Amino acid sequence: MAACFDASLSSSIFFSLLLLIHGSTVPGDPPLKTFIFRVDSFSKPSVFPTHFHWYTSEFAESHKILHVYDTVFHGFSATFTQEQADSVGKHPSVLAVFEDRRRQLHTTRSPQFLGLRNQRGLWSDSDYGSDVIIGVFDTGISPERRSFSDVNLGPIPRRWKGVCQTGTKFTAKNCNRKIVGARFFSKGHEAGANAAGPIIGINDTVEYRSPRDADGHGTHTASTAAGRHAFQASLEGYASGIAKGVAPKARLAVYKVCWKNSGCFDSDILAAFDSAVKDGVDVISISIGGGDGVSTPYYLDPIAIGAYGAASRGIFVSSSAGNDGPNGMSVTNLAPWITTVGAGTIDRNFPAVVIMGNRRKIHGVSLYAGAPLNSTMYPLVYPGKSGELSASLCMESSLDPKIVTGKIVICDRGSSPRVEKGLVVKKAGGVGMILANGISNGEGLVGDAHILPACAVGSVEGDAMKAYASSSGNPTATIAFRGTRIGIKPAPVVASFSARGPNGLNPEILKPDMIAPGVNILAAWTDVVGPTGLDFDTRKTEFNILSGTSMACPHISGAAALLKSAHPDWSPAAVRSAMMTTARITDNRRQPTTEESTGKASTPYDFGAGHVNLGLAMDPGLVYDITNTDYVNFLCSIGYGAKMIQVISRTSVKCPARKPLPENLNYPSIVAVFSSLSKGLSTKSFIRTATNVGAANSVYQAKIEAPKGATVKVKPSKLAFSTAVKKQSFVVAISANYPNLTLGDVGAVFGSLSWSDGKHVVRTPLVVTKLEPL
């Protein structure tokens, strides 16, 4: 049972606590910070009518409390000094304390690339998701865009309990049958800004104290997930056609938690989870993550905690994997109750060609739509030739106009926004820019709406250009822009920036779960900023083309909306399983999916189960379901005690007497982690339970593709289902001889287990890796 706090706490101790906590700070005092406190809600003394009264009486003055959480999380956030927070943390009813952190956003044709078709399949069977509500946690929304029209939409689902919060340039009329609700959360952001130095808060000259989007990112992700059909859509002529989201009739609930130029704070994100669950959303889309390379334990991660509270109530949560690829172990949002989405390309591109004076042609990409260079050859210069790093990166004030005026400038990618480098070149008098990848980005390219003629090229081609510019006596070049090309092969390709596995917290759980379109995605945009999103860009556009796992995540959010509409009885785990087990691992050449930065074959560490294929996910045959109890047992298996688990689960728990194994979580992937201390042949066994969601009388046969150097056995090798038998369990035994196990460049070998009844193929990735001693 949860410990109860005695209201008759010693008056001397209680007075000291209040004096410490409520004492005011003066100049020279330790700085104030925002902290989030997880409180055992059952400990509230009966003398207090609400938890807020209790918190303000015993923990903090009311003006210091930012948010009170009571749905996905019990507790509050408040501003304290570190010493004050430590004192509150000693209170017997406080289960955990963590400092507020700043998070970052992970920043047309893609629905068809997911396998959706107009007249049949998941779109028609789900009525385009019309009865599903998607909650989007982002920078807000531009409600006037055509993508958010409610024409011909039916009534708002009766279960909706949310509000349309008004504010600067956002009235109740901005909500409709499409945007069914909107809220904004700024208290954590403003407290964080105040604690960071001078009181800057929200800059009212560039932001709105309302759900209105001043950044563009939120409008883009919302319309990617659920935008209505918008004809004659394009970005200045690029990607022209009909723009539409994955679930065009799904309803949108907007939760503005991120603010222009200043990120998103955990305390606000957690408050949004609390509100979204109470409001009645069915899906939560959150293209937000740490991006700091640190894997935070689940009980200290507000996104993981909030997502658990949502998932435990049947709400599907999808999140971006992060943009720190192709580095290994860079994937974020690792909790197994979150669907973690990486990014892949689609079969559309925006080619540009650099023609050098030596007649060599180098192919790249660009979204430049201004006056062309008309084949005029200009002098070519690489400012990094002298070894000056800032000049090679074209950083602000780093270029000498005497060197670059009237020339095309080669800039190395990194350290500053890609489009901002073009501004630096333009200010210094340059007429064009070549943006060259470094080794870390390899050959991965994304298009940008540059403000001067510019083209992005890969690492190998960039090195060739720099060598030409540095060695030739009179290097020259021009850039030709080729517009939009479709039918590009190969596609999909795993984007070079898409974060990679293995899972840095629990390698037994494969992350990312899958990939979805995330490169050069056309979607709605705000009219407040230009397509680059930078202050100097005064262009206006209804649509923009962006890349990032931020763009991939809402594809899966929209997909989940369609699947939940078609199968309202499916749990979030069942929805994810349907997408994972039917995902494709080949491209449009019917060859293994490749990896953009190197061009080599990709692996489940890059794409998880594969690229989502909604044409098959609607009817997966079998699913691997997971209950709340299963997740609690998983937390027990990784060594979390009852108090840690209660921080996440909200209720007291008791772990099984026999400690579970993390690899036995009923996940749609299997990772065998062998210890390097093993001698000779070692075997690991995994238990999975398949639920039949297809024809009642079905028989599935196992097919194994064993990872190289390992042997795999499945018992039983045949699963028979009937009207009475809807679930069947089986054991997968993976054996490997550690000394003879060759794991390759990524430290793992890969295979698969597939169940087939002649119609369905239910595929599970198999990964074999080893854990080195510290």
Residue, then its C-alpha position, 0 to 999 in steps of 0.5 A: m500500500a502507498a505510504c500515508f502522510d500523517a497530517s500531525l507531522s511534528s510542528s517544528i519540522f513542518f515549520s522548518l520545511l515551510l520556511l525553507i520552501h516559502g522563503s523568498t529569494v533575493p539577488g545573490d540567492p541560488p537561481l530558481k529552476t522548474f522541478i516536476f514532483r511525482v506525489d503519491s496521490f493517496s497520501k493527501p490528508s482528508v483535511f484538504p478538499t483538493h490536491f491543489h490545496w494540499y500542494t499549496s499548503e505543504f509544498a509551495e506557494s500557489h504562485k510558484i506552482l505551474h501545473v497540477y497533474d492528476t490524470v497520466f501523472h499525479g503531482f505538480s511542477a513548480t519553481f524552486t531553488q535546488e535546495q528547496a527542491d531537495s527538501v520537498g523531495k524528502h517529504p514521505s509522499v514525494l515519490a520522485v523529483f526531476e528537473d524540467r528539461r527543454r526538448q527539441l522538435h525533430t525536424t502530398r505524395s506520401p499517403q500513396f507511398l504508404g500503400l493507401r488507395n482512394q477507392r478501396g482498402l483502409w481509407s474506404d474501410s475506415d471512412y478516412g478516420s472520420d470518428v478518430i481524434i488525433g492530439v498533436f503536441d507541437t507548435g500550434i496550428s494555422p486554422e485558416r489553411r484549406s487542410f483544416s476545413d470542416v466542409n462535409l464533415g459530420p458532427i464532432p464525436r460525442r465523447w470529446k470533452g476538450v475546449c477551444q482555448t482562446g488567446t492572441k489571434f485565436t478565437a472560438k471560431n478557429c475551432n470547427r468540426k475538423i479542429v475540435g479543440a485547441r490548448f496552449f501550455s506556456k508556464g513551464h516555458e516562461a519559468g524556464a526562460n526566467a530561470a535561464g537569465p533575464i526575464i525573456g518569456i514569450n516574445d510577443t513580437v514573433e509569438y502568439r499566446s494562443p494555440r496559433d502557430a508562429d513557427g510552422h512545424g505544428t501546422h505541417t505535422a497536423s496536416t501530414a497526419a490528418g489534412r483534408h484534400a487541398f487541390q493545386a498544392s505546391l511549394e512555389g511550383y515544387a511537388s504540385g498536386i493534391a495535398k492530403g494527410v494520411a487520415p483526411k477526415a480524422r479530427l484534430a486536437v491541438y496542444k501547443v507545447c513548443w514555442k518559436n526559437s525556444g523549444c518545449f519544456d517537460s512540465d508543459i508536455l506533461a500537462a498536455f498529456d494530462s489534458a489530452v487524456k481527459d479531453g478524449v483523444d484516440v491518438i497522440s502524435i509527438s514529434i519531440g525528443g531530447g536530442d542530447g544523446v542521453s537515454t533517460p530512465y523511464y521513471l525520470d522521463p516525462i514523455a515516457i511517463g505521460a505516454y504510459g498514462a495515455a497508452s494504459r487508457g487505450i490511446f496510441v502514442s507515436s513519437s519521432a525517433g530523432n534526427d541524430g543518425p546515422n550514428g548508432m544508438s542515437v534513437t530516442n523515445l525508447a519506452p516500449w509503450i511508445t511507437t518510435v518512428g524513423a524516417g525514409t525517403i519516398d519516390r519523389n525528388f527535387p534534383a539540381v545539377v552542378i555543372m563545373g568548368n571541367r565539364r563534370k556534372i554533380h547531382g544534388v537536390s534543391l527547392y530554390a524557386g527564384a531567378p535561375l542562373n541560366s547556364t551562366m558560369y561563375p567563379l567557384v570558391y571554397p572558403g575553407k581552403s585556408g583551413e578556417l573552420s568558421a569560413s568553411l561552414c559559412m558561419e555568420s560574419s565568417l566570409d570575406p566579401k573580397i573573396v566571395t563576391g560574384k562567386i558560387v561558394i562551397c559551404d560545409r554542412g553543419s553547426s548552423p541551419r542549412v538555409e542560413k548559410g545561404l544568407v551568409v553567402k548572399k550578404a557577403g556578395g556571393v551569387g550561389m551556394i553549394l552545400a556539401n555534406g561531411i562524412s557524418n551525413g554521407e550521401g543523404l540529401v534533403g531539399d531546402a527552399h533557399i533564398l539564393p541559387a543553391c544545391a545540396v550535394g553528397s560527401v563524395e561529390g562535395d569533396a570532388m568539388k572542393a578539390y576542383a575549386s582548390s586546385s584549378g587555376n580558374p574554377t567555375a560552375t553553374i547550377a541547373f534546377r530540374g523541378t520535381r521528379i517522381g518514380i525515383k528508384p530506389a525508394p524507400v531509403v533510410a534517411s541518413f539523419s534518421a536516428r539508429g538503434p540499438n536501444g540505449l536503455n534496454p537493447e532487448i527492445l528493438k527501436p526504432d519500431m518502423i520507418a515512414p516517409g520523412v524526407n521532402i514532405l509537402a504539407a500545410w504551412t503558417d503564413v507568419v514565416g517564410p518556408t525557411g522558418l528564419d526571420f529574414d525570409t519574408r516569402k509567403t506560402e500555403f505549403n512547405i516541404l520539410s524533412g525529419t523524423s518529425m515528418a515521419c511521426p505524423h504519418i504513423s499517427g494518421a495510420a493509427a487513426l485509420l486502423k483504430s477506426a477500422h478496428p475500434d477494439w484493437s489496443p495501441a499495442a495491437v495497432r503497432s503490431a499490425m504495422m510492424t509485422t506487415a512492414r516491408i523491407t524491400d524497395n521499389r526495385r524489389q531489392p533490400t532497403t538501403e541506407e542513404s548515407t552509405g548506399k549499403a543495405s540497411t538493417p533493423y537497427d536502421f528501420g526497425a521492422g521496416h517501412v509501414n505498408l498500410g495496404l497490408a496492416m488493415d488485415p495483418g492476420l495475427v497481432y502481438d498484444i500487450t497489456n498494462t500488466d505486461y508493461v509493469n512486469f517489463l519494468c520489474s524485469i529491468g530492475y525497477g522497484a515498486k516506488m519507481i514503477q509507481v512513478i510511471s503507473r500511478t498505482s502501487v504495484k507488486c512485482p512477481a516473485r519470480k523476476p520476469l525477463p525483459e525479452n519476454l515482453n510480447y513485442p513484435s520483434i525479438v532481440a537476443v543479447f548474449s554475454s561475451l562471458s558466455k562459454g561455448l554454445s548459449t541459448k536464449s528462449f523467448i515467449r510470444t503470444a499471437t492473437n488471431v484477428g483474421a479468419a476464425n479457423s486459420v493455421y499458420q506455419a513458421k518460416i525462419e531466416a536465421p541470423k548468420g552464425a545462429t540457429v533458431k527453433v520455434k515450438p510449436s512450428k504450427l499455430a492452429f486457431s478456431t472460434a474457441v482458440k484465439k490466442q496461441s503461445f510459442v517459444v523461440a530458441i536462439s542459439a549462438n556460439y559466442p567465440n564464433l559469432t561474427l557481428g559485423d560493423v553494427g555489432a549484430v546479425f539479423g534474421s526473421l521469423s514469419w508466420s503464414d497461413g497462405k494469405h497473411v505473412v506475419r513477420t518478426p525481426l530477429v536480432v542477435t547481438k552481444l553485451e560487452p562487460l564494462 
